[in-house]
Amino acid sequence: MCELLGLAFNKPISPGLSFRGFRHRAGGNKHGWGLAAITPTKARITKEPIRADQSTVSQSLRDDPTLTAPIFIGHVRFASRGEVNLQNTHPFTRRINGSDFVFAHNGTLETRPLKSRVAADFPVEGSTDSELAMCVLLCWMTREHVDPTNYKLFEDFLKDLNVAGDLNLLFSDGKRLYCYHDQGGYKGLCWTHREAPFSQVSLRDEDWEADLGEEKAPDQKGFVIASRKLTDGEDWHEFSHGSLMVFERGDVVYGECRSTEHHGGDVARSIS
């Protein structure tokens, strides 16, 4: 199954509220968890091959106010391919162009057509189809000298990769969060926008309420992405199937964004 969590804000934030709810998704994903705090120069990745909701480490991250970054990627794993060990636990990372590239995947891919697309520059260290998919992506990016802002090219490549199976992806180059939703709609992927004036929300996976106005600075804004919505009290929107959305500095820089204006009503806009 696996589930994904992404945070993309204009300023460093704590993942506490979202990660508090997300770690409970380990109930059906007992084979590992990971959380990456991502900045333009470095990613701090913490992960274990155990259930997130039974981990004292994940609980300490949930309650650590000093853990902040503008971008986070989280994952809880159900092992459909590869052994249950640290090496096969998401998120995966490689150092590229002076930044840590971070990647997490939800779905199952046929590995045979992908193995021929991996070069020695990015060897696969574990035994998952997910890490293999990351290495395929990185090989293509470096071989073709892909501009990280050529979002349509990324979307087309991911649609081609999607032919190998189910593909929900979150990845970051340190500056942006890229989110791709499977063309068949596998397992779902959704997002919500947070910006002042903030609302009061309740977690769906824990009896916990929070006033976002007390948690966030007035000038903070950004997006929370998850396989399934994490909260009640704010609007969540489904990704279009087979689509890429890219977030940078708390804004959508590519993809379809349905946002609720303060005066009410959904406004659809396509950004490219």
C-alpha positions in Angstrom: 0.0 0.0 0.0 2.4 2.7 1.3 1.4 6.3 1.9 3.1 9.6 1.1 3.4 12.9 2.9 4.7 16.2 1.4 5.0 19.7 2.9 6.1 22.7 0.7 6.2 26.1 2.3 7.7 29.5 1.7 9.6 29.4 5.0 11.0 26.7 7.3 8.2 25.1 9.3 7.8 22.3 11.8 6.1 19.1 10.4 4.6 18.4 13.9 0.9 18.6 13.1 0.9 16.8 9.8 3.4 14.2 10.9 1.4 13.6 14.1 -1.5 12.4 12.0 0.6 10.7 9.3 2.5 8.4 11.5 -0.8 6.6 12.4 -1.0 5.5 8.7 1.5 2.9 9.7 -1.4 0.7 10.7 -1.6 -0.8 7.2 2.0 0.0 6.4 4.1 -1.7 9.1 7.4 -2.3 7.2 9.1 1.1 7.7 8.8 4.9 7.9 10.9 7.8 6.9 10.9 11.6 7.1 13.2 14.0 5.1 13.7 17.6 6.1 14.9 19.3 3.0 16.8 22.6 2.4 18.4 23.8 -0.8 21.8 22.4 0.3 21.1 19.4 2.4 18.4 16.9 3.5 18.2 15.4 7.0 16.6 12.0 6.6 15.5 9.9 9.5 14.1 6.4 8.8 13.6 3.0 10.4 12.3 -0.4 9.1 9.6 -0.6 11.8 6.1 0.8 12.3 6.1 4.5 12.6 3.4 4.6 15.3 5.5 2.2 17.4 8.7 4.2 17.0 10.1 6.4 19.8 12.2 8.1 17.2 9.2 9.1 15.1 7.5 10.3 18.2 10.4 12.5 19.1 10.4 14.0 15.6 6.7 14.7 16.0 7.4 16.7 19.2 10.7 18.4 18.2 10.1 22.1 17.6 13.7 22.5 16.4 13.1 20.3 13.3 12.3 22.8 10.6 12.6 23.0 6.8 10.6 24.5 3.9 10.1 21.1 2.3 9.4 17.7 3.9 8.9 14.3 2.4 7.4 11.4 4.5 6.6 7.8 3.8 5.2 4.8 5.5 6.0 1.5 3.8 4.2 -1.7 3.0 6.8 -4.0 1.4 5.5 -5.2 -1.9 9.0 -5.5 -3.4 12.3 -5.9 -1.5 13.2 -7.1 2.0 12.2 -5.2 5.2 15.5 -3.4 6.1 16.9 0.1 6.4 18.3 0.1 2.9 14.9 -0.5 1.4 13.1 2.1 3.5 12.0 5.4 1.9 12.8 8.2 1.3 15.9 7.5 -0.8 18.5 10.1 -1.6 21.5 10.8 -3.8 23.8 13.9 -3.9 23.5 15.7 -7.2 24.5 19.2 -8.3 25.4 20.3 -4.8 22.0 19.3 -3.3 20.5 16.1 -1.8 17.9 14.7 -4.2 15.1 13.0 -2.2 12.6 10.5 -3.5 9.6 8.5 -2.2 7.2 6.2 -4.1 3.8 4.6 -3.6 2.9 1.7 -6.0 4.4 -1.4 -7.6 6.5 -1.3 -10.8 7.7 -4.0 -13.1 11.5 -3.9 -12.8 12.6 -5.7 -15.9 11.9 -2.8 -18.3 13.5 -0.3 -15.9 16.8 -2.1 -15.2 18.2 -1.4 -18.7 17.6 2.3 -18.1 20.0 2.6 -15.1 23.6 3.6 -15.6 26.7 3.1 -13.4 26.5 6.7 -12.3 23.5 5.9 -10.1 23.7 2.3 -8.9 20.7 0.8 -7.1 21.8 -0.1 -3.6 18.7 -1.9 -2.3 16.2 -4.3 -3.8 13.1 -2.1 -4.3 11.4 -1.1 -7.5 11.1 2.4 -5.9 14.8 3.0 -5.6 15.2 1.6 -9.1 12.7 4.2 -10.4 14.6 7.0 -8.7 17.8 5.9 -10.3 16.1 5.7 -13.7 14.9 9.3 -13.2 18.3 10.6 -12.1 20.1 8.8 -15.0 17.7 10.5 -17.5 18.1 13.9 -15.8 21.9 13.9 -15.9 22.2 12.2 -19.3 19.8 14.7 -21.0 21.0 17.7 -18.9 17.3 18.3 -17.9 16.5 21.8 -16.7 14.8 21.4 -13.3 12.2 24.0 -14.4 11.2 22.1 -17.6 8.2 20.8 -15.8 6.4 19.6 -18.9 9.4 17.4 -19.8 9.3 15.9 -16.3 5.6 15.2 -16.6 6.0 13.5 -19.9 8.9 11.4 -18.6 6.9 10.3 -15.5 3.9 9.4 -17.7 6.3 7.1 -19.7 7.7 5.6 -16.5 4.1 5.1 -15.3 3.6 2.5 -18.0 5.7 0.1 -15.9 3.0 0.0 -13.1 1.5 2.1 -10.4 3.3 5.4 -9.8 2.7 8.0 -7.1 5.9 10.0 -6.5 7.2 12.8 -4.3 10.7 14.1 -5.0 12.7 17.2 -4.4 15.9 18.8 -5.8 16.2 20.8 -2.6 14.4 23.9 -4.0 11.1 22.4 -5.3 8.7 19.6 -4.4 7.5 17.6 -7.4 4.4 15.5 -6.9 3.1 13.0 -9.5 -0.2 11.1 -9.3 -0.6 7.7 -11.1 -2.5 7.8 -14.4 -4.9 5.1 -13.2 -5.6 7.0 -10.0 -3.9 4.3 -7.8 -4.5 4.9 -4.1 -5.1 8.6 -4.5 -3.1 11.8 -3.9 -4.5 15.0 -2.6 -3.4 18.5 -1.3 -4.6 21.4 0.8 -3.4 25.0 0.9 -2.6 26.8 4.1 -2.4 30.5 4.2 -3.6 33.3 6.7 -6.2 33.6 8.0 -5.7 30.1 9.3 -8.5 27.8 10.4 -9.0 25.3 13.3 -8.5 21.7 12.2 -8.8 18.3 13.6 -6.8 15.2 12.7 -8.5 12.3 11.1 -6.2 9.7 12.6 -6.0 11.0 16.1 -8.2 12.8 18.6 -6.3 16.1 18.2 -7.4 19.6 17.4 -5.2 22.6 16.5 -5.7 26.2 15.8 -3.4 26.8 12.8 -3.4 30.5 13.6 -1.4 29.7 16.8 0.8 27.2 15.0 1.7 29.3 11.9 3.3 32.7 11.5 1.0 35.1 9.6 3.4 35.3 6.6 3.7 31.5 6.3 2.0 29.8 3.3 2.2 26.6 1.5 0.8 23.1 0.7 0.3 19.8 2.4 0.2 16.7 0.2 -0.9 13.3 1.3 -2.2 10.0 -0.1 -5.4 10.6 1.9 -6.5 13.8 3.6 -5.1 14.2 7.0 -7.5 16.7 8.6 -11.0 17.9 8.8 -11.8 21.6 8.8 -9.8 22.5 5.7 -10.4 21.9 1.9 -8.6 18.9 0.4 -8.4 18.5 -3.4 -7.5 15.4 -5.5 -4.7 15.5 -8.0 -5.7 14.8 -11.6 -4.7 11.3 -12.8 -1.4 11.2 -14.7 -0.5 14.8 -13.6 2.5 16.6 -12.1 2.3 19.5 -9.7 5.4 21.4 -8.6 5.7 23.6 -5.6 8.3 26.2 -4.9 8.5 28.8 -2.0 5.0 28.0 -1.0 3.4 28.5 -4.4 2.3 26.2 -7.2 4.7 26.7 -10.2 3.3 24.0 -12.4 0.1 22.0 -12.6 -3.6 22.5 -12.0 -4.4 24.2 -8.7 -7.9 24.5 -7.3 -7.7 27.0 -4.5 -10.4 28.5 -2.3 -10.4 32.3 -2.3 -11.2 34.1 1.0 -14.5 35.3 -0.4 -15.5 31.6 -1.2 -15.7 29.5 -4.3 -13.2 27.2 -6.0 -11.1 28.7 -8.7 -9.2 26.4 -11.1 -6.0 27.6 -12.7 -3.4 25.9 -14.7 0.2 27.0 -14.3 3.0 26.1 -16.6 
